[in-house]
Amino acid sequence: MIDFSFAPRADDPFWSPARRPEHPYRPEHPELTGADFCASFFMADVRLVVHGVDLGLRTPGLPVVDFALMLEYARRELETRSGIAVETTVSGHVFSLSRGPAEAVTLTTNYAPRVAELAWTELRQLTDRAKADAFRLITTTHPELRADAWLRETVGTPSPA
């Protein structure tokens, strides 16, 4: 079983519905960009327990979109490679994934000396869930961001099969 969730950080003001979803230091172009979603706003802690192995991550610098897209990139690369290491944009946490026999995937990190194993289908489900949860959390707080084309097309749609 995989237990996964984002816990929005109370110290990130963008999780407040009262905060306008725009970049505060770009008055000439206040709309949020892909880079803003991936590197600056909507920070969360990650709860990730894979078959009893806790790989949760608590850090003040992990945007939900960055984590979701990192997982998706790793999964896509594993389709043609036997292993990959991916890094979160802001915090520098590394997730190493390798694909073994019988569609098993091994997951390790540079912040926890634990090894988790999951099935290929579970990795795909985890990736889709991370993207869906990131989109849901952001657009629940700021419904107007459902119209943001970059966010909707990049995070709000399921991965192609």
N, CA, C and O of each residue as an XYZ file, in Angstrom:
644
protein
N       0.833     -1.180      0.000
C       0.000      0.000      0.000
C       0.884      1.252      0.000
O       1.948      1.281      0.619
N       0.427      2.256     -0.692
C       1.147      3.519     -0.735
C       0.279      4.591     -0.101
O      -0.858      4.819     -0.516
N       0.829      5.244      0.909
C       0.150      6.338      1.596
C       0.841      7.623      1.153
O       2.012      7.849      1.459
N       0.108      8.455      0.435
C       0.685      9.680     -0.114
C      -0.264     10.845      0.110
O      -1.477     10.712     -0.050
N       0.305     11.993      0.484
C      -0.484     13.224      0.551
C       0.457     14.418      0.664
O       1.606     14.295      1.087
N      -0.063     15.563      0.276
C       0.615     16.833      0.485
C       0.004     17.496      1.710
O      -1.211     17.450      1.901
N       0.838     18.113      2.542
C       0.363     18.900      3.679
C       0.802     20.337      3.437
O       1.947     20.697      3.707
N      -0.125     21.168      2.920
C       0.251     22.566      2.642
C       0.863     23.226      3.872
O       0.385     23.055      4.993
N       1.926     23.979      3.635
C       2.640     24.635      4.729
C       1.939     25.922      5.132
O       1.625     26.766      4.293
N       1.702     26.055      6.421
C       1.038     27.249      6.942
C       1.871     28.501      6.725
O       1.328     29.605      6.685
N       3.194     28.343      6.583
C       4.055     29.510      6.389
C       4.126     29.980      4.933
O       4.838     30.937      4.630
N       3.399     29.322      4.035
C       3.329     29.769      2.638
C       2.019     30.534      2.454
O       0.950     29.923      2.444
N       2.084     31.853      2.310
C       0.855     32.645      2.219
C       0.008     32.353      0.986
O      -1.157     32.748      0.941
N       0.556     31.679     -0.005
C      -0.226     31.384     -1.209
C      -1.311     30.341     -0.975
O      -2.197     30.179     -1.814
N      -1.259     29.624      0.160
C      -2.331     28.696      0.482
C      -3.531     29.421      1.084
O      -4.547     28.791      1.380
N      -3.428     30.708      1.265
C      -4.545     31.485      1.807
C      -5.447     31.967      0.660
O      -4.960     32.580     -0.290
N      -6.741     31.699      0.742
C      -7.646     32.195     -0.294
C      -7.650     33.728     -0.375
O      -8.013     34.295     -1.405
N      -7.247     34.389      0.707
C      -7.219     35.850      0.710
C      -6.045     36.406     -0.097
O      -6.069     37.569     -0.498
N      -5.031     35.595     -0.336
C      -3.850     36.048     -1.080
C      -4.113     35.922     -2.569
O      -4.477     34.849     -3.051
N      -3.932     37.006     -3.295
C      -4.125     36.953     -4.749
C      -3.064     36.047     -5.376
O      -1.888     36.142     -5.023
N      -3.463     35.174     -6.297
C      -2.502     34.272     -6.929
C      -1.711     34.972     -8.037
O      -1.889     34.696     -9.224
N      -0.856     35.861     -7.624
C       0.000     36.555     -8.580
C       1.356     36.797     -7.947
O       1.499     36.790     -6.724
N       2.337     37.009     -8.788
C       3.706     37.212     -8.297
C       3.818     38.611     -7.699
O       3.567     39.595     -8.394
N       4.191     38.717     -6.423
C       4.196     40.018     -5.749
C       5.297     40.969     -6.213
O       5.190     42.177     -6.001
N       6.347     40.454     -6.837
C       7.470     41.315     -7.201
C       7.564     41.576     -8.697
O       8.585     42.068     -9.176
N       6.513     41.252     -9.435
C       6.476     41.520    -10.876
C       5.205     42.276    -11.218
O       4.308     41.707    -11.840
N       5.103     43.526    -10.834
C       3.854     44.245    -11.117
C       3.569     44.368    -12.613
O       2.412     44.465    -13.022
N       4.624     44.364    -13.429
C       4.423     44.475    -14.875
C       3.913     43.164    -15.493
O       3.347     43.180    -16.586
N       4.106     42.038    -14.808
C       3.639     40.729    -15.281
C       3.301     39.878    -14.052
O       4.047     38.960    -13.711
N       2.185     40.177    -13.392
C       1.882     39.519    -12.107
C       1.382     38.082    -12.217
O       1.378     37.364    -11.216
N       0.957     37.637    -13.414
C       0.438     36.280    -13.531
C       1.516     35.267    -13.172
O       2.695     35.468    -13.466
N       1.103     34.180    -12.536
C       2.047     33.127    -12.184
C       2.459     32.364    -13.436
O       1.637     32.077    -14.306
N       3.737     32.043    -13.510
C       4.281     31.280    -14.628
C       4.558     29.848    -14.177
O       4.430     29.525    -12.997
N       4.934     29.007    -15.115
C       5.320     27.643    -14.771
C       6.465     27.627    -13.778
O       6.479     26.817    -12.852
N       7.423     28.520    -13.969
C       8.561     28.603    -13.046
C       8.096     28.982    -11.638
O       8.626     28.470    -10.652
N       7.116     29.870    -11.541
C       6.587     30.249    -10.222
C       5.952     29.042     -9.527
O       6.189     28.806     -8.342
N       5.144     28.281    -10.272
C       4.495     27.096     -9.692
C       5.526     26.048     -9.282
O       5.349     25.367     -8.272
N       6.602     25.912    -10.058
C       7.595     24.854     -9.798
C       8.645     25.228     -8.769
O       9.220     24.345     -8.133
N       8.909     26.517     -8.589
C      10.041     26.888     -7.744
C       9.716     27.827     -6.598
O      10.545     27.994     -5.703
N       8.551     28.442     -6.587
C       8.349     29.504     -5.606
C       7.117     29.391     -4.723
O       7.170     29.776     -3.555
N       6.012     28.877     -5.242
C       4.753     28.977     -4.512
C       4.073     27.628     -4.314
O       4.377     26.651     -4.998
N       3.145     27.602     -3.360
C       2.362     26.419     -3.013
C       3.264     25.309     -2.468
O       3.327     24.203     -3.005
N       3.955     25.650     -1.384
C       4.876     24.734     -0.703
C       4.101     23.765      0.195
O       3.065     24.106      0.765
N       4.635     22.559      0.300
C       3.993     21.543      1.141
C       5.030     20.565      1.664
O       6.128     20.441      1.120
N       4.660     19.882      2.722
C       5.390     18.699      3.170
C       4.772     17.525      2.422
O       3.606     17.575      2.029
N       5.550     16.478      2.228
C       5.076     15.312      1.499
C       5.014     14.124      2.446
O       5.993     13.798      3.117
N       3.865     13.487      2.492
C       3.735     12.224      3.223
C       3.809     11.135      2.164
O       2.976     11.072      1.260
N       4.826     10.273      2.289
C       5.003      9.188      1.334
C       5.493      7.955      2.085
O       6.640      7.892      2.527
N       4.607      6.986      2.217
C       4.946      5.715      2.848
C       4.649      4.632      1.812
O       3.503      4.441      1.403
N       5.694      3.933      1.400
C       5.583      2.908      0.365
C       5.742      1.540      1.016
O       6.842      1.155      1.412
N       4.647      0.818      1.121
C       4.652     -0.519      1.723
C       5.393     -0.532      3.069
O       6.239     -1.389      3.327
N       5.047      0.441      3.913
C       5.612      0.525      5.255
C       6.915      1.293      5.367
O       7.383      1.533      6.480
N       7.517      1.687      4.259
C       8.781      2.431      4.278
C       8.459      3.916      4.169
O       7.923      4.370      3.158
N       8.788      4.670      5.216
C       8.478      6.096      5.266
C       9.541      6.900      4.518
O      10.699      6.951      4.933
N       9.139      7.524      3.416
C      10.006      8.410      2.640
C       9.437      9.822      2.639
O       9.668     10.591      1.705
N       8.693     10.159      3.687
C       8.106     11.480      3.805
C       9.171     12.562      3.834
O      10.312     12.331      4.233
N       8.772     13.739      3.404
C       9.705     14.857      3.277
C       9.086     16.105      3.873
O       8.029     16.558      3.434
N       9.746     16.650      4.866
C       9.284     17.881      5.497
C      10.350     18.938      5.286
O      11.452     18.849      5.827
N      10.011     19.930      4.499
C      10.949     20.993      4.179
C      10.164     22.246      3.825
O       9.083     22.135      3.246
N      10.651     23.399      4.143
C       9.896     24.609      3.797
C       9.998     24.983      2.320
O       9.414     25.986      1.910
N      10.698     24.232      1.532
C      10.880     24.628      0.145
C      10.548     23.579     -0.877
O      11.383     23.277     -1.729
N       9.350     23.001     -0.830
C       8.996     21.981     -1.810
C       7.624     22.276     -2.411
O       6.604     21.882     -1.847
N       7.594     22.965     -3.548
C       6.304     23.235     -4.199
C       5.634     21.945     -4.660
O       6.302     21.049     -5.177
N       4.322     21.845     -4.476
C       3.601     20.637     -4.849
C       3.744     20.328     -6.340
O       3.839     19.161     -6.721
N       3.759     21.352     -7.176
C       3.891     21.134     -8.622
C       5.270     20.564     -8.943
O       5.387     19.667     -9.778
N       6.303     21.069     -8.297
C       7.660     20.564     -8.531
C       7.742     19.075     -8.210
O       8.295     18.302     -8.993
N       7.201     18.672     -7.073
C       7.250     17.266     -6.683
C       6.485     16.398     -7.688
O       6.976     15.351     -8.109
N       5.296     16.833     -8.066
C       4.478     16.051     -8.997
C       5.163     15.899    -10.350
O       5.175     14.807    -10.918
N       5.732     16.980    -10.868
C       6.390     16.902    -12.178
C       7.697     16.130    -12.114
O       8.090     15.494    -13.092
N       8.377     16.178    -10.968
C       9.593     15.384    -10.792
C       9.259     13.896    -10.880
O       9.956     13.135    -11.550
N       8.189     13.490    -10.198
C       7.769     12.086    -10.250
C       7.386     11.681    -11.672
O       7.737     10.594    -12.131
N       6.668     12.559    -12.360
C       6.251     12.226    -13.720
C       7.463     12.079    -14.645
O       7.511     11.163    -15.465
N       8.423     12.965    -14.514
C       9.637     12.881    -15.334
C      10.368     11.562    -15.076
O      10.793     10.888    -16.014
N      10.511     11.199    -13.804
C      11.202      9.951    -13.458
C      10.479      8.752    -14.056
O      11.115      7.859    -14.615
N       9.166      8.727    -13.944
C       8.402      7.605    -14.496
C       8.573      7.516    -16.010
O       8.759      6.425    -16.550
N       8.511      8.636    -16.684
C       8.677      8.624    -18.147
C      10.067      8.139    -18.550
O      10.212      7.375    -19.504
N      11.078      8.581    -17.824
C      12.448      8.154    -18.140
C      12.640      6.665    -17.886
O      13.388      6.001    -18.603
N      11.964      6.142    -16.868
C      12.087      4.712    -16.563
C      11.437      3.826    -17.626
O      11.651      2.614    -17.634
N      10.659      4.409    -18.504
C      10.078      3.623    -19.590
C      11.168      3.126    -20.542
O      11.022      2.074    -21.163
N      12.270      3.892    -20.655
C      13.326      3.529    -21.604
C      14.682      3.322    -20.949
O      15.633      2.925    -21.621
N      14.789      3.584    -19.657
C      16.053      3.425    -18.941
C      15.843      2.533    -17.735
O      14.719      2.345    -17.271
N      16.942      1.984    -17.232
C      16.831      1.107    -16.061
C      16.895      1.875    -14.750
O      16.515      1.343    -13.707
N      17.370      3.120    -14.781
C      17.446      3.897    -13.554
C      17.594      5.372    -13.823
O      18.031      5.787    -14.896
N      17.220      6.162    -12.828
C      17.332      7.613    -12.939
C      17.358      8.221    -11.545
O      16.744      7.699    -10.614
N      18.074      9.328    -11.415
C      18.041     10.136    -10.194
C      17.474     11.493    -10.589
O      17.941     12.116    -11.543
N      16.470     11.942     -9.854
C      15.837     13.233    -10.119
C      15.918     14.071     -8.855
O      15.928     13.545     -7.742
N      15.975     15.381     -9.044
C      16.183     16.286     -7.919
C      15.079     17.330     -7.870
O      14.651     17.845     -8.903
N      14.622     17.639     -6.658
C      13.643     18.710     -6.512
C      14.325     20.032     -6.853
O      15.507     20.222     -6.566
N      13.583     20.931     -7.457
C      14.138     22.182     -7.971
C      14.744     23.057     -6.888
O      15.871     23.532     -7.029
N      14.017     23.270     -5.828
C      14.443     24.236     -4.811
C      15.262     23.604     -3.697
O      16.307     24.133     -3.318
N      14.799     22.482     -3.172
C      15.419     21.932     -1.972
C      16.587     20.990     -2.241
O      17.362     20.699     -1.330
N      16.727     20.506     -3.479
C      17.854     19.639     -3.806
C      17.738     18.221     -3.278
O      18.743     17.517     -3.187
N      16.538     17.790     -2.929
C      16.346     16.408     -2.495
C      16.343     15.507     -3.725
O      15.684     15.801     -4.723
N      17.085     14.407     -3.642
C      17.235     13.501     -4.776
C      16.450     12.218     -4.540
O      16.525     11.611     -3.472
N      15.703     11.822     -5.554
C      14.977     10.565     -5.560
C      15.613      9.708     -6.646
O      15.684     10.118     -7.804
N      16.070      8.534     -6.278
C      16.665      7.610     -7.239
C      15.709      6.448     -7.436
O      15.253      5.826     -6.477
N      15.418      6.170     -8.688
C      14.508      5.088     -9.025
C      15.194      4.152    -10.003
O      15.876      4.593    -10.928
N      15.009      2.860     -9.792
C      15.545      1.880    -10.735
C      14.474      0.838    -10.995
O      13.698      0.465    -10.115
N      14.463      0.390    -12.228
C      13.453     -0.581    -12.646
C      14.106     -1.946    -12.741
O      15.103     -2.125    -13.441
N      13.537     -2.901    -12.033
C      14.110     -4.237    -12.007
C      13.234     -5.242    -12.710
O      12.336     -4.886    -13.474
N      13.507     -6.499    -12.443
C      12.714     -7.562    -13.073
C      11.271     -7.543    -12.578
O      10.964     -7.036    -11.499
N      10.418     -8.100    -13.385
C       8.992     -8.231    -13.046
C       8.343     -6.876    -12.764
O       7.429     -6.778    -11.945
N       8.819     -5.840    -13.443
C       8.210     -4.507    -13.332
C       8.280     -3.921    -11.920
O       7.436     -3.110    -11.541
N       9.273     -4.327    -11.151
C       9.476     -3.773     -9.811
C      10.306     -2.498     -9.919
O      11.227     -2.415    -10.731
N       9.977     -1.514     -9.103
C      10.706     -0.253     -9.058
C      11.246     -0.070     -7.646
O      10.516     -0.219     -6.666
N      12.539      0.256     -7.554
C      13.169      0.530     -6.273
C      13.331      2.039     -6.145
O      13.782      2.700     -7.081
N      12.965      2.580     -4.995
C      13.014      4.019     -4.747
C      13.865      4.280     -3.513
O      13.617      3.719     -2.446
N      14.872      5.138     -3.667
C      15.691      5.590     -2.541
C      15.783      7.112     -2.620
O      15.459      7.718     -3.642
N      16.233      7.715     -1.522
C      16.393      9.166     -1.478
C      17.737      9.512     -0.836
O      18.383      8.669     -0.214
N      18.137     10.769     -1.003
C      19.377     11.216     -0.373
C      19.135     11.746      1.042
O      20.080     12.180      1.702
N      17.901     11.719      1.515
C      17.608     12.252      2.847
C      17.145     11.179      3.822
O      16.990     11.452      5.012
N      16.924      9.969      3.338
C      16.497      8.885      4.228
C      17.216      7.609      3.800
O      17.204      7.264      2.619
N      17.837      6.908      4.738
C      18.583      5.694      4.379
C      17.673      4.470      4.224
O      18.013      3.376      4.673
N      16.539      4.662      3.597
C      15.580      3.571      3.452
C      15.404      3.227      1.976
O      15.634      4.053      1.093
N      14.997      2.002      1.738
C      14.747      1.535      0.374
C      13.297      1.066      0.306
O      12.840      0.275      1.131
N      12.593      1.574     -0.694
C      11.199      1.165     -0.897
C      11.079      0.493     -2.259
O      11.766      0.850     -3.216
N      10.191     -0.487     -2.316
C       9.920     -1.148     -3.582
C       8.432     -1.054     -3.883
O       7.587     -1.227     -3.005
N       8.137     -0.776     -5.143
C       6.760     -0.690     -5.583
C       6.658     -1.228     -6.995
O       7.658     -1.347     -7.703
N       5.467     -1.544     -7.389
C       5.234     -2.052     -8.742
C       5.178     -0.875     -9.713
O       4.897      0.261     -9.333
N       5.455     -1.184    -10.972
C       5.400     -0.156    -12.019
C       4.033      0.519    -12.040
O       3.950      1.741    -12.162
N       2.975     -0.250    -11.924
C       1.630      0.336    -11.931
C       1.418      1.246    -10.729
O       0.707      2.246    -10.831
N       2.024      0.912     -9.590
C       1.904      1.768     -8.408
C       2.629      3.097     -8.617
O       2.153      4.141     -8.171
N       3.778      3.063     -9.293
C       4.492      4.308     -9.597
C       3.647      5.187    -10.504
O       3.572      6.399    -10.302
N       3.014      4.585    -11.498
C       2.148      5.344    -12.404
C       0.984      5.961    -11.624
O       0.652      7.128    -11.829
N       0.371      5.193    -10.741
C      -0.741      5.699     -9.939
C      -0.278      6.818     -9.003
O      -0.978      7.817     -8.830
N       0.901      6.649     -8.400
C       1.451      7.679     -7.522
C       1.696      8.968     -8.294
O       1.395     10.056     -7.803
N       2.235      8.850     -9.488
C       2.489     10.027    -10.320
C       1.188     10.746    -10.656
O       1.087     11.963    -10.501
N       0.207     10.003    -11.109
C      -1.081     10.609    -11.456
C      -1.739     11.240    -10.233
O      -2.345     12.307    -10.326
N      -1.618     10.578     -9.100
C      -2.229     11.128     -7.881
C      -1.525     12.401     -7.435
O      -2.184     13.355     -7.022
N      -0.190     12.434     -7.511
C       0.545     13.641     -7.112
C       0.135     14.825     -7.978
O      -0.071     15.927     -7.469
N       0.015     14.604     -9.281
C      -0.409     15.682    -10.174
C      -1.834     16.126     -9.855
O      -2.109     17.322     -9.751
N      -2.729     15.168     -9.703
C      -4.130     15.490     -9.419
C      -4.268     16.214     -8.087
O      -5.013     17.188     -7.983
N      -3.552     15.742     -7.065
C      -3.633     16.386     -5.748
C      -3.058     17.796     -5.778
O      -3.612     18.704     -5.158
N      -1.952     17.989     -6.492
C      -1.368     19.330     -6.609
C      -2.375     20.268     -7.262
O      -2.611     21.370     -6.767
N      -2.965     19.839     -8.365
C      -3.949     20.667     -9.073
C      -5.161     20.946     -8.187
O      -5.630     22.081     -8.104
N      -5.663     19.904     -7.528
C      -6.849     20.048     -6.671
C      -6.591     21.005     -5.515
O      -7.410     21.881     -5.239
N      -5.460     20.842     -4.842
C      -5.157     21.723     -3.709
C      -5.043     23.185     -4.140
O      -5.591     24.077     -3.493
N      -4.335     23.414     -5.226
C      -4.145     24.790     -5.697
C      -5.471     25.402     -6.132
O      -5.780     26.535     -5.764
N      -6.251     24.668     -6.907
C      -7.492     25.241     -7.446
C      -8.635     25.254     -6.436
O      -9.624     25.960     -6.632
N      -8.512     24.483     -5.360
C      -9.490     24.597     -4.281
C      -9.257     25.898     -3.525
O     -10.204     26.587     -3.146
N      -7.991     26.224     -3.313
C      -7.649     27.475     -2.637
C      -7.924     28.676     -3.534
O      -8.435     29.699     -3.080
N      -7.583     28.542     -4.797
C      -7.733     29.637     -5.771
C      -8.475     29.108     -7.001
O      -7.835     28.758     -7.993
N      -9.805     29.041     -6.958
C     -10.583     28.498     -8.080
C     -10.280     29.191     -9.419
O     -10.401     28.575    -10.478
N      -9.897     30.437     -9.371
C      -9.603     31.163    -10.614
C      -8.407     30.569    -11.366
O      -8.245     30.808    -12.563
N      -7.567     29.791    -10.662
C      -6.413     29.189    -11.327
C      -6.782     27.963    -12.170
O      -5.933     27.423    -12.879
N      -8.038     27.525    -12.096
C      -8.480     26.456    -13.005
C      -8.356     26.912    -14.452
O      -8.199     26.092    -15.356
N      -8.425     28.221    -14.669
C      -8.324     28.783    -16.021
C      -6.874     28.977    -16.456
O      -6.630     29.324    -17.612
N      -5.919     28.766    -15.578
C      -4.513     28.929    -15.944
C      -4.114     27.792    -16.889
O      -4.075     26.627    -16.491
N      -3.820     28.144    -18.140
C      -3.553     27.129    -19.170
C      -2.348     26.259    -18.816
O      -2.406     25.038    -18.959
N      -1.266     26.871    -18.357
C      -0.071     26.088    -18.042
C      -0.365     25.076    -16.936
O      -0.033     23.897    -17.066
N      -0.980     25.529    -15.862
C      -1.274     24.648    -14.735
C      -2.225     23.530    -15.162
O      -1.996     22.364    -14.840
N      -3.274     23.873    -15.875
C      -4.269     22.884    -16.306
C      -3.646     21.845    -17.238
O      -3.875     20.648    -17.067
N      -2.863     22.288    -18.217
C      -2.307     21.370    -19.206
C      -1.131     20.558    -18.671
O      -0.924     19.423    -19.099
N      -0.366     21.116    -17.749
C       0.825     20.442    -17.249
C       0.543     19.534    -16.059
O       1.096     18.439    -15.960
N      -0.305     19.986    -15.176
C      -0.548     19.251    -13.937
C      -1.977     18.714    -13.849
O      -2.211     17.680    -13.223
N      -2.907     19.387    -14.454
C      -4.322     19.045    -14.285
C      -4.852     17.939    -15.157
O      -6.015     17.560    -15.024
N      -4.037     17.407    -16.047
C      -4.520     16.330    -16.910
C      -3.761     15.048    -16.614
O      -2.586     15.100    -16.251
N      -4.406     13.900    -16.762
C      -3.709     12.634    -16.501
C      -2.565     12.404    -17.485
O      -2.576     12.926    -18.600
N      -1.591     11.625    -17.065
C      -0.472     11.259    -17.928
C      -0.987     10.410    -19.081
O      -1.934      9.642    -18.911
N      -0.359     10.544    -20.278
C      -0.755      9.663    -21.371
C      -0.369      8.221    -21.060
O       0.651      7.969    -20.418
N      -1.170      7.299    -21.509
C      -0.890      5.874    -21.222
C       0.325      5.369    -21.944
O       0.685      4.200    -21.805
